[in-house]
Amino acid sequence: MMKRLLHIFSLGLALISSCLAEQKGEFMEQTVIIFKPDAMQQGRVGAILQRFEEMHFHISGIKMVQLSEAILREHYAHLADKPFFGDIVEFMSSAPVVIMVLEGENVIEEVREMTGETDSRLAEKGTIRGDFGKDKGQNMIHASDSVVGARAEVLRFFEPAELFPLRHNLAD
Ligand code: TYD
């Protein structure tokens, strides 16, 4: 119990200090992308990543990992009361995924636009889900949906040593 409280407290501290650094203009906005098991299985990682690189977003962290049910239950906690909660946790933990932190000006909103609607069948052509996704569950990628959400996701999925952020206004 004490260990969990300490963990929550240190996450909170890290969240506040990184938000302050961003406000001071030291760090660029970051977002978390997860290439879901369908993107991995269908060989779409390269095609999707190319779209982000063409937008000149900076990759500040990238790794391949098999996510545990515990971390996915935390990640999708906002959907815990939905009937598909078990399915999404099972799907996302079924195979290794590639997970990445991208940074750039307005990266969260721009990547969400590039990603398209949750339901791939309704997503516009030209968006990642519209071009490659199958349905609501198999929709290729996760992308953070807010500044606070992205911060929590960076801290949830990455150790500081795994990140190589661009720093701004520090050298000049
Ligand atoms: P959500 O956060 O609502 O969507 P998004 O990924 O667009 O931010 O949902 C998270 C994931 O849960 C979604 O990518 C796929 C899955 N999901 C379903 O399987 N069925 C559904 O009806 C919804 C809304 C989501």
Backbone and ligand atoms as CSV (ligand in chain L), in Angstrom:
chain,resi,resn,atom,element,x,y,z
A,1,MET,N,N,0.839,-1.212,0.000
A,1,MET,CA,C,0.000,0.000,0.000
A,1,MET,C,C,0.874,1.262,0.000
A,2,MET,N,N,1.863,1.266,0.943
A,2,MET,CA,C,2.787,2.404,1.061
A,2,MET,C,C,3.584,2.584,-0.228
A,3,LYS,N,N,4.010,1.425,-0.810
A,3,LYS,CA,C,4.816,1.447,-2.039
A,3,LYS,C,C,3.994,2.063,-3.179
A,4,ARG,N,N,2.712,1.683,-3.222
A,4,ARG,CA,C,1.827,2.174,-4.289
A,4,ARG,C,C,1.609,3.690,-4.141
A,5,LEU,N,N,1.428,4.123,-2.879
A,5,LEU,CA,C,1.235,5.562,-2.628
A,5,LEU,C,C,2.464,6.355,-3.054
A,6,LEU,N,N,3.641,5.803,-2.719
A,6,LEU,CA,C,4.900,6.468,-3.095
A,6,LEU,C,C,5.024,6.554,-4.610
A,7,HIS,N,N,4.621,5.458,-5.289
A,7,HIS,CA,C,4.676,5.409,-6.754
A,7,HIS,C,C,3.766,6.489,-7.351
A,8,ILE,N,N,2.537,6.596,-6.815
A,8,ILE,CA,C,1.583,7.593,-7.315
A,8,ILE,C,C,2.130,8.998,-7.065
A,9,PHE,N,N,2.720,9.200,-5.873
A,9,PHE,CA,C,3.274,10.501,-5.513
A,9,PHE,C,C,4.413,10.876,-6.459
A,10,SER,N,N,5.310,9.914,-6.751
A,10,SER,CA,C,6.444,10.247,-7.617
A,10,SER,C,C,5.980,10.476,-9.051
A,11,LEU,N,N,4.941,9.743,-9.502
A,11,LEU,CA,C,4.375,9.998,-10.837
A,11,LEU,C,C,3.817,11.416,-10.907
A,12,GLY,N,N,3.114,11.814,-9.834
A,12,GLY,CA,C,2.531,13.164,-9.775
A,12,GLY,C,C,3.600,14.228,-9.845
A,13,LEU,N,N,4.680,14.021,-9.081
A,13,LEU,CA,C,5.791,14.996,-9.077
A,13,LEU,C,C,6.406,15.115,-10.462
A,14,ALA,N,N,6.636,13.953,-11.097
A,14,ALA,CA,C,7.242,13.954,-12.437
A,14,ALA,C,C,6.327,14.660,-13.426
A,15,LEU,N,N,5.026,14.425,-13.272
A,15,LEU,CA,C,4.037,15.046,-14.172
A,15,LEU,C,C,4.079,16.571,-14.030
A,16,ILE,N,N,4.095,17.044,-12.786
A,16,ILE,CA,C,4.112,18.491,-12.547
A,16,ILE,C,C,5.408,19.103,-13.083
A,17,SER,N,N,6.551,18.464,-12.786
A,17,SER,CA,C,7.814,19.084,-13.200
A,17,SER,C,C,7.961,19.068,-14.712
A,18,SER,N,N,7.469,18.000,-15.387
A,18,SER,CA,C,7.604,17.995,-16.844
A,18,SER,C,C,6.643,18.991,-17.486
A,19,CYS,N,N,5.458,19.199,-16.880
A,19,CYS,CA,C,4.523,20.212,-17.398
A,19,CYS,C,C,5.128,21.606,-17.250
A,20,LEU,N,N,5.799,21.844,-16.099
A,20,LEU,CA,C,6.433,23.158,-15.878
A,20,LEU,C,C,7.539,23.391,-16.905
A,21,ALA,N,N,8.343,22.340,-17.157
A,21,ALA,CA,C,9.432,22.463,-18.141
A,21,ALA,C,C,8.849,22.792,-19.514
A,22,GLU,N,N,7.715,22.141,-19.845
A,22,GLU,CA,C,7.115,22.397,-21.159
A,22,GLU,C,C,6.595,23.828,-21.227
A,23,GLN,N,N,5.983,24.302,-20.122
A,23,GLN,CA,C,5.469,25.675,-20.101
A,23,GLN,C,C,6.588,26.687,-20.291
A,24,LYS,N,N,7.765,26.384,-19.723
A,24,LYS,CA,C,8.902,27.295,-19.848
A,24,LYS,C,C,9.505,27.216,-21.250
A,25,GLY,N,N,9.005,26.296,-22.080
A,25,GLY,CA,C,9.494,26.176,-23.447
A,25,GLY,C,C,10.757,25.352,-23.564
A,26,GLU,N,N,11.085,24.583,-22.495
A,26,GLU,CA,C,12.304,23.781,-22.553
A,26,GLU,C,C,12.095,22.515,-23.369
A,27,PHE,N,N,10.869,21.999,-23.354
A,27,PHE,CA,C,10.588,20.768,-24.081
A,27,PHE,C,C,9.467,20.978,-25.078
A,28,MET,N,N,9.561,20.253,-26.168
A,28,MET,CA,C,8.529,20.272,-27.183
A,28,MET,C,C,7.405,19.327,-26.756
A,29,GLU,N,N,6.198,19.557,-27.270
A,29,GLU,CA,C,5.056,18.681,-26.964
A,29,GLU,C,C,5.361,17.246,-27.409
A,30,GLN,N,N,4.919,16.292,-26.593
A,30,GLN,CA,C,5.151,14.875,-26.911
A,30,GLN,C,C,3.836,14.106,-26.971
A,31,THR,N,N,3.839,13.032,-27.761
A,31,THR,CA,C,2.685,12.141,-27.793
A,31,THR,C,C,3.175,10.695,-27.819
A,32,VAL,N,N,2.315,9.781,-27.372
A,32,VAL,CA,C,2.680,8.355,-27.378
A,32,VAL,C,C,1.881,7.636,-28.463
A,33,ILE,N,N,2.610,6.891,-29.285
A,33,ILE,CA,C,1.985,6.068,-30.329
A,33,ILE,C,C,2.244,4.607,-29.986
A,34,ILE,N,N,1.208,3.785,-30.065
A,34,ILE,CA,C,1.418,2.336,-29.967
A,34,ILE,C,C,0.985,1.716,-31.295
A,35,PHE,N,N,1.901,1.006,-31.924
A,35,PHE,CA,C,1.563,0.231,-33.126
A,35,PHE,C,C,0.952,-1.061,-32.607
A,36,LYS,N,N,-0.355,-1.198,-32.800
A,36,LYS,CA,C,-1.100,-2.302,-32.186
A,36,LYS,C,C,-0.764,-3.637,-32.875
A,37,PRO,N,N,-1.155,-4.775,-32.250
A,37,PRO,CA,C,-0.814,-6.081,-32.836
A,37,PRO,C,C,-1.251,-6.240,-34.295
A,38,ASP,N,N,-2.365,-5.602,-34.716
A,38,ASP,CA,C,-2.779,-5.736,-36.126
A,38,ASP,C,C,-1.798,-5.030,-37.059
A,39,ALA,N,N,-1.271,-3.874,-36.638
A,39,ALA,CA,C,-0.285,-3.152,-37.461
A,39,ALA,C,C,1.000,-3.972,-37.570
A,40,MET,N,N,1.362,-4.637,-36.457
A,40,MET,CA,C,2.583,-5.456,-36.449
A,40,MET,C,C,2.398,-6.654,-37.389
A,41,GLN,N,N,1.240,-7.325,-37.232
A,41,GLN,CA,C,0.993,-8.551,-37.989
A,41,GLN,C,C,0.885,-8.275,-39.489
A,42,GLN,N,N,0.293,-7.129,-39.834
A,42,GLN,CA,C,0.083,-6.816,-41.256
A,42,GLN,C,C,1.236,-6.026,-41.873
A,43,GLY,N,N,2.306,-5.823,-41.111
A,43,GLY,CA,C,3.480,-5.151,-41.664
A,43,GLY,C,C,3.231,-3.708,-42.054
A,44,ARG,N,N,2.519,-2.971,-41.182
A,44,ARG,CA,C,2.190,-1.574,-41.501
A,44,ARG,C,C,3.025,-0.566,-40.708
A,45,VAL,N,N,3.931,-1.062,-39.868
A,45,VAL,CA,C,4.691,-0.129,-39.018
A,45,VAL,C,C,5.458,0.875,-39.873
A,46,GLY,N,N,6.168,0.369,-40.880
A,46,GLY,CA,C,6.987,1.246,-41.722
A,46,GLY,C,C,6.167,2.307,-42.430
A,47,ALA,N,N,5.050,1.887,-43.020
A,47,ALA,CA,C,4.209,2.830,-43.780
A,47,ALA,C,C,3.658,3.920,-42.866
A,48,ILE,N,N,3.275,3.532,-41.654
A,48,ILE,CA,C,2.700,4.520,-40.723
A,48,ILE,C,C,3.794,5.450,-40.203
A,49,LEU,N,N,4.923,4.853,-39.842
A,49,LEU,CA,C,6.043,5.657,-39.330
A,49,LEU,C,C,6.505,6.674,-40.380
A,50,GLN,N,N,6.486,6.257,-41.632
A,50,GLN,CA,C,6.904,7.163,-42.720
A,50,GLN,C,C,6.025,8.425,-42.745
A,51,ARG,N,N,4.733,8.240,-42.463
A,51,ARG,CA,C,3.830,9.403,-42.452
A,51,ARG,C,C,4.248,10.395,-41.366
A,52,PHE,N,N,4.640,9.858,-40.201
A,52,PHE,CA,C,5.057,10.745,-39.105
A,52,PHE,C,C,6.372,11.431,-39.454
A,53,GLU,N,N,7.272,10.672,-40.069
A,53,GLU,CA,C,8.570,11.276,-40.433
A,53,GLU,C,C,8.379,12.356,-41.497
A,54,GLU,N,N,7.448,12.127,-42.392
A,54,GLU,CA,C,7.196,13.139,-43.427
A,54,GLU,C,C,6.619,14.423,-42.829
A,55,MET,N,N,6.013,14.299,-41.651
A,55,MET,CA,C,5.501,15.493,-40.950
A,55,MET,C,C,6.620,16.178,-40.147
A,56,HIS,N,N,7.819,15.588,-40.212
A,56,HIS,CA,C,9.002,16.114,-39.498
A,56,HIS,C,C,8.854,16.061,-37.984
A,57,PHE,N,N,8.065,15.080,-37.489
A,57,PHE,CA,C,8.032,14.885,-36.046
A,57,PHE,C,C,9.314,14.151,-35.636
A,58,HIS,N,N,9.798,14.449,-34.428
A,58,HIS,CA,C,11.034,13.848,-33.933
A,58,HIS,C,C,10.697,12.609,-33.112
A,59,ILE,N,N,11.404,11.505,-33.361
A,59,ILE,CA,C,11.217,10.299,-32.544
A,59,ILE,C,C,12.118,10.437,-31.320
A,60,SER,N,N,11.510,10.573,-30.142
A,60,SER,CA,C,12.387,10.715,-28.970
A,60,SER,C,C,12.500,9.419,-28.175
A,61,GLY,N,N,11.717,8.400,-28.536
A,61,GLY,CA,C,11.868,7.086,-27.913
A,61,GLY,C,C,11.127,6.063,-28.746
A,62,ILE,N,N,11.682,4.859,-28.876
A,62,ILE,CA,C,10.979,3.806,-29.628
A,62,ILE,C,C,11.482,2.445,-29.146
A,63,LYS,N,N,10.543,1.510,-28.932
A,63,LYS,CA,C,10.945,0.171,-28.479
A,63,LYS,C,C,9.850,-0.841,-28.801
A,64,MET,N,N,10.251,-2.125,-28.769
A,64,MET,CA,C,9.284,-3.203,-28.973
A,64,MET,C,C,9.086,-3.886,-27.632
A,65,VAL,N,N,7.823,-4.136,-27.294
A,65,VAL,CA,C,7.544,-4.684,-25.965
A,65,VAL,C,C,6.218,-5.450,-25.992
A,66,GLN,N,N,6.113,-6.489,-25.174
A,66,GLN,CA,C,4.807,-7.148,-25.015
A,66,GLN,C,C,4.182,-6.566,-23.753
A,67,LEU,N,N,3.110,-5.823,-23.910
A,67,LEU,CA,C,2.510,-5.105,-22.777
A,67,LEU,C,C,1.769,-6.073,-21.870
A,68,SER,N,N,1.889,-5.858,-20.564
A,68,SER,CA,C,1.211,-6.731,-19.601
A,68,SER,C,C,-0.255,-6.311,-19.470
A,69,GLU,N,N,-1.073,-7.248,-19.010
A,69,GLU,CA,C,-2.482,-6.915,-18.770
A,69,GLU,C,C,-2.597,-5.798,-17.738
A,70,ALA,N,N,-1.701,-5.823,-16.740
A,70,ALA,CA,C,-1.772,-4.820,-15.663
A,70,ALA,C,C,-1.572,-3.413,-16.217
A,71,ILE,N,N,-0.574,-3.224,-17.068
A,71,ILE,CA,C,-0.301,-1.878,-17.593
A,71,ILE,C,C,-1.419,-1.452,-18.561
A,72,LEU,N,N,-2.005,-2.430,-19.256
A,72,LEU,CA,C,-3.094,-2.107,-20.196
A,72,LEU,C,C,-4.380,-1.755,-19.444
A,73,ARG,N,N,-4.597,-2.429,-18.323
A,73,ARG,CA,C,-5.779,-2.086,-17.512
A,73,ARG,C,C,-5.666,-0.660,-17.003
A,74,GLU,N,N,-4.448,-0.252,-16.689
A,74,GLU,CA,C,-4.212,1.127,-16.237
A,74,GLU,C,C,-4.386,2.095,-17.423
A,75,HIS,N,N,-3.793,1.723,-18.559
A,75,HIS,CA,C,-3.844,2.581,-19.757
A,75,HIS,C,C,-5.279,2.804,-20.239
A,76,TYR,N,N,-6.089,1.742,-20.173
A,76,TYR,CA,C,-7.476,1.841,-20.653
A,76,TYR,C,C,-8.474,1.979,-19.493
A,77,ALA,N,N,-8.025,2.482,-18.344
A,77,ALA,CA,C,-8.891,2.579,-17.156
A,77,ALA,C,C,-10.159,3.390,-17.441
A,78,HIS,N,N,-10.070,4.372,-18.364
A,78,HIS,CA,C,-11.249,5.200,-18.678
A,78,HIS,C,C,-12.338,4.384,-19.382
A,79,LEU,N,N,-11.995,3.160,-19.805
A,79,LEU,CA,C,-12.971,2.317,-20.512
A,79,LEU,C,C,-13.354,1.089,-19.686
A,80,ALA,N,N,-12.966,1.090,-18.397
A,80,ALA,CA,C,-13.130,-0.115,-17.569
A,80,ALA,C,C,-14.573,-0.598,-17.474
A,81,ASP,N,N,-15.540,0.320,-17.615
A,81,ASP,CA,C,-16.943,-0.108,-17.483
A,81,ASP,C,C,-17.569,-0.479,-18.836
A,82,LYS,N,N,-16.787,-0.451,-19.904
A,82,LYS,CA,C,-17.339,-0.769,-21.239
A,82,LYS,C,C,-17.307,-2.279,-21.487
A,83,PRO,N,N,-18.273,-2.764,-22.264
A,83,PRO,CA,C,-18.324,-4.222,-22.496
A,83,PRO,C,C,-17.105,-4.758,-23.256
A,84,PHE,N,N,-16.427,-3.900,-24.021
A,84,PHE,CA,C,-15.289,-4.366,-24.816
A,84,PHE,C,C,-13.957,-4.256,-24.075
A,85,PHE,N,N,-13.999,-3.830,-22.790
A,85,PHE,CA,C,-12.750,-3.604,-22.032
A,85,PHE,C,C,-11.856,-4.857,-22.015
A,86,GLY,N,N,-12.448,-6.004,-21.700
A,86,GLY,CA,C,-11.671,-7.258,-21.639
A,86,GLY,C,C,-11.056,-7.584,-22.992
A,87,ASP,N,N,-11.827,-7.349,-24.060
A,87,ASP,CA,C,-11.342,-7.674,-25.413
A,87,ASP,C,C,-10.147,-6.809,-25.794
A,88,ILE,N,N,-10.212,-5.506,-25.469
A,88,ILE,CA,C,-9.116,-4.616,-25.873
A,88,ILE,C,C,-7.843,-4.944,-25.088
A,89,VAL,N,N,-8.024,-5.284,-23.786
A,89,VAL,CA,C,-6.851,-5.672,-22.978
A,89,VAL,C,C,-6.246,-6.968,-23.528
A,90,GLU,N,N,-7.122,-7.903,-23.884
A,90,GLU,CA,C,-6.644,-9.194,-24.413
A,90,GLU,C,C,-5.928,-8.998,-25.757
A,91,PHE,N,N,-6.545,-8.193,-26.625
A,91,PHE,CA,C,-5.963,-7.949,-27.954
A,91,PHE,C,C,-4.600,-7.264,-27.839
A,92,MET,N,N,-4.538,-6.243,-27.001
A,92,MET,CA,C,-3.299,-5.449,-26.905
A,92,MET,C,C,-2.160,-6.208,-26.216
A,93,SER,N,N,-2.535,-7.228,-25.423
A,93,SER,CA,C,-1.480,-8.003,-24.747
A,93,SER,C,C,-1.181,-9.305,-25.495
A,94,SER,N,N,-1.846,-9.503,-26.655
A,94,SER,CA,C,-1.742,-10.791,-27.352
A,94,SER,C,C,-0.425,-10.976,-28.098
A,95,ALA,N,N,0.276,-9.878,-28.378
A,95,ALA,CA,C,1.505,-9.959,-29.177
A,95,ALA,C,C,2.357,-8.725,-28.887
A,96,PRO,N,N,3.649,-8.789,-29.216
A,96,PRO,CA,C,4.489,-7.607,-29.004
A,96,PRO,C,C,4.009,-6.435,-29.857
A,97,VAL,N,N,4.232,-5.242,-29.336
A,97,VAL,CA,C,3.870,-4.013,-30.063
A,97,VAL,C,C,5.106,-3.106,-30.120
A,98,VAL,N,N,5.060,-2.156,-31.051
A,98,VAL,CA,C,6.097,-1.119,-31.058
A,98,VAL,C,C,5.467,0.117,-30.436
A,99,ILE,N,N,6.186,0.720,-29.510
A,99,ILE,CA,C,5.660,1.894,-28.814
A,99,ILE,C,C,6.681,3.015,-28.929
A,100,MET,N,N,6.171,4.228,-29.118
A,100,MET,CA,C,7.072,5.306,-29.497
A,100,MET,C,C,6.600,6.626,-28.908
A,101,VAL,N,N,7.563,7.508,-28.629
A,101,VAL,CA,C,7.239,8.887,-28.257
A,101,VAL,C,C,7.663,9.778,-29.409
A,102,LEU,N,N,6.722,10.560,-29.884
A,102,LEU,CA,C,6.992,11.504,-30.976
A,102,LEU,C,C,6.892,12.892,-30.403
A,103,GLU,N,N,7.704,13.805,-30.890
A,103,GLU,CA,C,7.523,15.170,-30.417
A,103,GLU,C,C,7.560,16.171,-31.550
A,104,GLY,N,N,6.944,17.308,-31.309
A,104,GLY,CA,C,6.866,18.350,-32.314
A,104,GLY,C,C,5.780,19.326,-31.907
A,105,GLU,N,N,5.758,20.455,-32.579
A,105,GLU,CA,C,4.755,21.465,-32.252
A,105,GLU,C,C,3.370,20.916,-32.582
A,106,ASN,N,N,2.449,21.008,-31.647
A,106,ASN,CA,C,1.069,20.569,-31.859
A,106,ASN,C,C,0.954,19.089,-32.261
A,107,VAL,N,N,1.941,18.292,-31.833
A,107,VAL,CA,C,2.011,16.901,-32.312
A,107,VAL,C,C,0.787,16.077,-31.889
A,108,ILE,N,N,0.239,16.354,-30.699
A,108,ILE,CA,C,-0.881,15.538,-30.211
A,108,ILE,C,C,-2.081,15.666,-31.149
A,109,GLU,N,N,-2.459,16.912,-31.425
A,109,GLU,CA,C,-3.637,17.145,-32.272
A,109,GLU,C,C,-3.383,16.684,-33.714
A,110,GLU,N,N,-2.199,16.994,-34.225
A,110,GLU,CA,C,-1.928,16.632,-35.627
A,110,GLU,C,C,-1.898,15.122,-35.825
A,111,VAL,N,N,-1.311,14.404,-34.858
A,111,VAL,CA,C,-1.279,12.941,-34.983
A,111,VAL,C,C,-2.694,12.358,-34.849
A,112,ARG,N,N,-3.511,12.936,-33.954
A,112,ARG,CA,C,-4.902,12.451,-33.827
A,112,ARG,C,C,-5.652,12.647,-35.144
A,113,GLU,N,N,-5.408,13.801,-35.796
A,113,GLU,CA,C,-6.058,14.028,-37.099
A,113,GLU,C,C,-5.594,13.008,-38.126
A,114,MET,N,N,-4.285,12.739,-38.137
A,114,MET,CA,C,-3.736,11.759,-39.086
A,114,MET,C,C,-4.255,10.359,-38.792
A,115,THR,N,N,-4.595,10.093,-37.511
A,115,THR,CA,C,-5.031,8.757,-37.090
A,115,THR,C,C,-6.454,8.452,-37.548
A,116,GLY,N,N,-7.356,9.421,-37.424
A,116,GLY,CA,C,-8.744,9.216,-37.846
A,116,GLY,C,C,-9.617,8.653,-36.739
A,117,GLU,N,N,-10.883,8.468,-37.092
A,117,GLU,CA,C,-11.904,7.983,-36.144
A,117,GLU,C,C,-11.519,6.643,-35.508
A,118,THR,N,N,-12.024,6.414,-34.298
A,118,THR,CA,C,-11.775,5.138,-33.611
A,118,THR,C,C,-12.204,3.947,-34.478
A,119,ASP,N,N,-13.401,4.036,-35.055
A,119,ASP,CA,C,-13.910,2.957,-35.915
A,119,ASP,C,C,-13.318,3.131,-37.317
A,120,SER,N,N,-12.422,2.222,-37.668
A,120,SER,CA,C,-11.724,2.341,-38.964
A,120,SER,C,C,-12.690,2.405,-40.138
A,121,ARG,N,N,-13.872,1.781,-39.974
A,121,ARG,CA,C,-14.843,1.772,-41.087
A,121,ARG,C,C,-15.418,3.153,-41.327
A,122,LEU,N,N,-15.356,4.008,-40.296
A,122,LEU,CA,C,-15.889,5.372,-40.432
A,122,LEU,C,C,-14.783,6.396,-40.665
A,123,ALA,N,N,-13.537,5.956,-40.494
A,123,ALA,CA,C,-12.404,6.894,-40.626
A,123,ALA,C,C,-12.225,7.286,-42.087
A,124,GLU,N,N,-11.896,8.556,-42.293
A,124,GLU,CA,C,-11.738,9.053,-43.668
A,124,GLU,C,C,-10.537,8.410,-44.349
A,125,LYS,N,N,-10.659,8.235,-45.677
A,125,LYS,CA,C,-9.510,7.793,-46.476
A,125,LYS,C,C,-8.415,8.837,-46.327
A,126,GLY,N,N,-7.194,8.380,-46.299
A,126,GLY,CA,C,-6.083,9.316,-46.104
A,126,GLY,C,C,-5.629,9.349,-44.657
A,127,THR,N,N,-6.502,8.897,-43.752
A,127,THR,CA,C,-6.068,8.756,-42.353
A,127,THR,C,C,-5.498,7.341,-42.180
A,128,ILE,N,N,-4.733,7.151,-41.106
A,128,ILE,CA,C,-4.090,5.845,-40.869
A,128,ILE,C,C,-5.149,4.750,-40.702
A,129,ARG,N,N,-6.153,5.030,-39.870
A,129,ARG,CA,C,-7.188,4.009,-39.657
A,129,ARG,C,C,-8.047,3.830,-40.911
A,130,GLY,N,N,-8.329,4.932,-41.616
A,130,GLY,CA,C,-9.140,4.855,-42.843
A,130,GLY,C,C,-8.438,4.043,-43.923
A,131,ASP,N,N,-7.128,4.127,-43.976
A,131,ASP,CA,C,-6.383,3.424,-45.027
A,131,ASP,C,C,-6.026,1.987,-44.652
A,132,PHE,N,N,-5.734,1.743,-43.355
A,132,PHE,CA,C,-5.193,0.427,-42.986
A,132,PHE,C,C,-6.043,-0.353,-41.983
A,133,GLY,N,N,-6.902,0.316,-41.220
A,133,GLY,CA,C,-7.623,-0.351,-40.129
A,133,GLY,C,C,-8.774,-1.212,-40.621
A,134,LYS,N,N,-9.271,-2.082,-39.715
A,134,LYS,CA,C,-10.362,-2.994,-40.088
A,134,LYS,C,C,-11.683,-2.572,-39.454
A,135,ASP,N,N,-11.644,-2.295,-38.144
A,135,ASP,CA,C,-12.888,-1.950,-37.451
A,135,ASP,C,C,-12.560,-1.118,-36.209
A,136,LYS,N,N,-13.401,-1.218,-35.165
A,136,LYS,CA,C,-13.161,-0.418,-33.952
A,136,LYS,C,C,-12.001,-0.959,-33.132
A,137,GLY,N,N,-11.919,-2.270,-33.026
A,137,GLY,CA,C,-10.882,-2.882,-32.192
A,137,GLY,C,C,-9.538,-2.900,-32.908
A,138,GLN,N,N,-9.576,-3.348,-34.166
A,138,GLN,CA,C,-8.334,-3.459,-34.948
A,138,GLN,C,C,-8.181,-2.181,-35.763
A,139,ASN,N,N,-7.597,-1.174,-35.109
A,139,ASN,CA,C,-7.516,0.142,-35.756
A,139,ASN,C,C,-6.077,0.683,-35.782
A,140,MET,N,N,-5.141,-0.242,-35.824
A,140,MET,CA,C,-3.736,0.047,-36.144
A,140,MET,C,C,-2.889,0.730,-35.066
A,141,ILE,N,N,-3.330,1.896,-34.597
A,141,ILE,CA,C,-2.477,2.576,-33.613
A,141,ILE,C,C,-3.295,3.188,-32.481
A,142,HIS,N,N,-2.617,3.367,-31.363
A,142,HIS,CA,C,-3.100,4.241,-30.290
A,142,HIS,C,C,-2.322,5.543,-30.408
A,143,ALA,N,N,-2.995,6.670,-30.179
A,143,ALA,CA,C,-2.302,7.965,-30.124
A,143,ALA,C,C,-2.893,8.758,-28.969
A,144,SER,N,N,-2.046,9.368,-28.163
A,144,SER,CA,C,-2.519,10.142,-26.999
A,144,SER,C,C,-3.519,11.203,-27.440
A,145,ASP,N,N,-4.486,11.500,-26.547
A,145,ASP,CA,C,-5.535,12.442,-26.969
A,145,ASP,C,C,-5.508,13.799,-26.257
A,146,SER,N,N,-4.547,14.018,-25.347
A,146,SER,CA,C,-4.470,15.309,-24.659
A,146,SER,C,C,-3.077,15.469,-24.067
A,147,VAL,N,N,-2.752,16.704,-23.666
A,147,VAL,CA,C,-1.429,16.956,-23.090
A,147,VAL,C,C,-1.263,16.161,-21.786
A,148,VAL,N,N,-2.286,16.206,-20.947
A,148,VAL,CA,C,-2.195,15.488,-19.661
A,148,VAL,C,C,-2.129,13.969,-19.901
A,149,GLY,N,N,-2.950,13.493,-20.842
A,149,GLY,CA,C,-2.941,12.062,-21.170
A,149,GLY,C,C,-1.580,11.627,-21.690
A,150,ALA,N,N,-1.017,12.430,-22.583
A,150,ALA,CA,C,0.283,12.089,-23.177
A,150,ALA,C,C,1.366,12.027,-22.111
A,151,ARG,N,N,1.368,12.997,-21.188
A,151,ARG,CA,C,2.357,13.020,-20.096
A,151,ARG,C,C,2.294,11.731,-19.287
A,152,ALA,N,N,1.061,11.373,-18.911
A,152,ALA,CA,C,0.891,10.166,-18.091
A,152,ALA,C,C,1.360,8.935,-18.869
A,153,GLU,N,N,1.094,8.908,-20.185
A,153,GLU,CA,C,1.469,7.743,-20.995
A,153,GLU,C,C,2.985,7.646,-21.171
A,154,VAL,N,N,3.649,8.795,-21.355
A,154,VAL,CA,C,5.114,8.777,-21.459
A,154,VAL,C,C,5.693,8.175,-20.176
A,155,LEU,N,N,5.181,8.631,-19.028
A,155,LEU,CA,C,5.691,8.136,-17.741
A,155,LEU,C,C,5.321,6.667,-17.514
A,156,ARG,N,N,4.153,6.276,-18.037
A,156,ARG,CA,C,3.698,4.895,-17.835
A,156,ARG,C,C,4.557,3.906,-18.624
A,157,PHE,N,N,4.918,4.276,-19.856
A,157,PHE,CA,C,5.532,3.300,-20.753
A,157,PHE,C,C,7.048,3.436,-20.918
A,158,PHE,N,N,7.638,4.562,-20.504
A,158,PHE,CA,C,9.066,4.772,-20.756
A,158,PHE,C,C,9.820,5.145,-19.487
A,159,GLU,N,N,11.038,4.627,-19.390
A,159,GLU,CA,C,11.985,5.061,-18.364
A,159,GLU,C,C,12.669,6.313,-18.911
A,160,PRO,N,N,13.101,7.229,-18.040
A,160,PRO,CA,C,13.788,8.437,-18.534
A,160,PRO,C,C,14.967,8.108,-19.456
A,161,ALA,N,N,15.714,7.038,-19.145
A,161,ALA,CA,C,16.903,6.700,-19.949
A,161,ALA,C,C,16.553,6.227,-21.360
A,162,GLU,N,N,15.276,5.928,-21.594
A,162,GLU,CA,C,14.870,5.458,-22.927
A,162,GLU,C,C,14.456,6.612,-23.836
A,163,LEU,N,N,14.504,7.826,-23.311
A,163,LEU,CA,C,14.007,8.982,-24.074
A,163,LEU,C,C,15.131,9.943,-24.426
A,164,PHE,N,N,15.056,10.478,-25.637
A,164,PHE,CA,C,16.085,11.397,-26.143
A,164,PHE,C,C,15.395,12.633,-26.714
A,165,PRO,N,N,14.780,13.426,-25.827
A,165,PRO,CA,C,13.972,14.549,-26.317
A,165,PRO,C,C,14.814,15.676,-26.894
A,166,LEU,N,N,14.211,16.400,-27.816
A,166,LEU,CA,C,14.827,17.635,-28.298
A,166,LEU,C,C,14.674,18.649,-27.186
A,167,ARG,N,N,15.714,19.412,-26.915
A,167,ARG,CA,C,15.592,20.456,-25.891
A,167,ARG,C,C,15.607,21.794,-26.578
A,168,HIS,N,N,14.803,22.698,-26.064
A,168,HIS,CA,C,14.680,24.007,-26.683
A,168,HIS,C,C,15.055,25.084,-25.696
A,169,ASN,N,N,15.579,26.156,-26.185
A,169,ASN,CA,C,15.904,27.338,-25.391
A,169,ASN,C,C,16.920,27.065,-24.289
A,170,LEU,N,N,17.594,25.918,-24.341
A,170,LEU,CA,C,18.572,25.639,-23.281
A,170,LEU,C,C,19.957,26.103,-23.719
A,171,ALA,N,N,20.265,25.883,-25.000
A,171,ALA,CA,C,21.604,26.238,-25.480
A,171,ALA,C,C,21.646,27.689,-25.993
A,172,ASP,N,N,20.481,28.214,-26.433
A,172,ASP,CA,C,20.555,29.560,-27.025
A,172,ASP,C,C,20.066,30.650,-26.076
L,1,TYD,P1,P,-10.944,5.208,-27.247
L,1,TYD,O1,O,-9.972,5.779,-26.270
L,1,TYD,O2,O,-12.404,5.550,-27.088
L,1,TYD,O3,O,-10.560,5.553,-28.770
L,1,TYD,P2,P,-9.235,6.066,-29.486
L,1,TYD,O4,O,-8.302,4.888,-29.629
L,1,TYD,O5,O,-9.721,6.559,-30.842
L,1,TYD,O6,O,-8.645,7.172,-28.646
L,1,TYD,O7,O,-10.850,3.619,-27.209
L,1,TYD,C1,C,-9.626,2.977,-27.002
L,1,TYD,C2,C,-9.601,1.705,-27.805
L,1,TYD,O8,O,-10.622,0.821,-27.353
L,1,TYD,C3,C,-9.875,1.897,-29.300
L,1,TYD,O9,O,-8.753,2.356,-30.030
L,1,TYD,C4,C,-10.300,0.515,-29.688
L,1,TYD,C5,C,-11.088,0.031,-28.476
L,1,TYD,N1,N,-12.547,0.229,-28.659
L,1,TYD,C6,C,-13.296,-0.871,-29.042
L,1,TYD,O10,O,-12.763,-1.990,-29.227
L,1,TYD,N2,N,-14.657,-0.711,-29.214
L,1,TYD,C7,C,-15.270,0.507,-29.044
L,1,TYD,O11,O,-16.524,0.603,-29.205
L,1,TYD,C8,C,-14.471,1.635,-28.661
L,1,TYD,C9,C,-15.105,2.990,-28.464
L,1,TYD,C10,C,-13.105,1.439,-28.472
